Amino acid sequence: DDVEGLCEKLPKLPRDAEPPFREMLSRLQSKNVTVVELNSLEVSQIRMITEIMEDLDFNVYALICPSKLSSVDFENMVKSGWWQSSYILDSTPWIATEKSAPGKYSKMSSQDFADRYFDTWGEKPSYRAAAQFAALSALSHAIESAASVDPHSVANQLRKISLQEFYGDINFNSTGLIKMPTVTLQAPAALSGLQDLTSQAVYPVDKAAIEFVFPKPTWAHLSCLRSNRHSKRGTCIEGRYVCDEGWFGTTCNESAVDSMLTSSLQASAETGDAILLGEFAVWVIGVLSSIALIICLWRFGRCRQRLVVAMIDVLAEAVSREDDHTIAWARRRLAFCGWNARKTGNLVRGIKRRQSEESGISLSYLLSEEFLELAQRHAGVEDPTFYELADTFFCREQGIGCRDMCPRDDKIGCSFVDTLPPKYRNKSTHFLSWTWGY
């Protein structure tokens, strides 16, 4: 269902017509959408969408493409240079690299099946291939258990089957469906073309092969990393490549010392004059003085760069603690590094916005007497449900936060979490759905 106009459906188009992806994405961008899920699309269309998102500078926290990352088409597209695929998410009930015991009927582990599939077809199996093989294993096991091919006898065996296979525990519920836990995959940073470009598991934790990257890096940051992937003499900061001490140039591949010495020698050679001993001594002293000055400038520049990075971290921590004294101190240090009040103010607002969007309420607060009293007072019942709290907490003109400034858009009306003191909120780690009605 379309929720507040956030569902964009691709219309039926003539065969050669170009899909209106740019218009659809522009509408989502204007609504400040932070998570995008792409369903029922070809990999080539997904690539087109990500390239348009990069062109629009449409940055989201997560980009989800169900049932695509383990496909051969996706991997081949990444290998062809599709760097915008970096950090796309997917969920799947099965991955070939998952460690599993040999199946009771097939006698194969996940890796055994993947190897045999590759030997036969020359490509990696998707979860659909494993699912179909598991389905045939279940059917064969049911036929053997029934000792018959009679449909009713086989169906009866399938209803009560409990078969442990490399694909998972195969058993069907009352509606004839099989429930399988899913694994979340994340595409790698496809920036160099040299590393392993296979998507890896990031959740659940016990099956994770790599660390989960969230939120998804901005297009500017990914472009910076990609443009400077061969350079080891700088760092991408806010989409710009900042050179390390003693290096400069677009890719930080030019040495400040070499440049100074070369310039000095060229200047001397161009005069065409014979350098006498006294003049040579003066020249040497001048060059050494220049080098000493450059070293001092390097050290100052390095210290200033480190100070900026350190102060940004200090600001983030101080903002989360609402420590006005430390915030003011950090702003003065940034001013020393050449930051004006507007730039620092934008940084603080950006930190507040990001922390608000990522914050969650601490479990200790939800279990505290303070929250219980608040909930009872607003709902008027002893043990209110979320539904009973929703109207008085969020929906009325007297709702909590309705008259407070929102750090996300600087408008009146903020989230409940933004009204809490720092000790009761931090970066969220778990999601709890209220639709269950607890």
Buried (B, 14 or more C-beta within 10 A) or exposed (E): EEEEEEEBEEEEEEEEEEBBBBEBBBBBBEEEBEEBEBEEBEBEBBBBBBBBBBEBEBBBBBBBBBBBBBBBBBBEBBEEEBBBBBBBBBBBBBBBEBEBEBBBBBEBBBBBBBBEBEEEEEEBBBBBBBBEBBBEBBBEBBBEBBEEEEEEBBEBBBEEBEBBBBBBEBBBEEEEEBEBEBBBBBBBBBBEEEEEBBBBBBBEEEBBBEEBBEBBBBBBBBBBBBBBBEBEBBBBBEBEBBBBBBBBBEBBBBBBBEEBBEEBEEEBEEEEEEEEEEEEEEBEEEBEEBBEEBBEEBEEBBEEBEBBEEBBEBBBBBBBEEBEEBBEBBBEBBEEEEBEEEEBEEBBBBBBBBBBBBBBBBEEBEEEEEBBEBBBEBBEEEEBEBEBBBEBBEEEEEBBBBEEBBBBEEEEEBBBBBEBEEEBBBEBEEEEEEEEEE
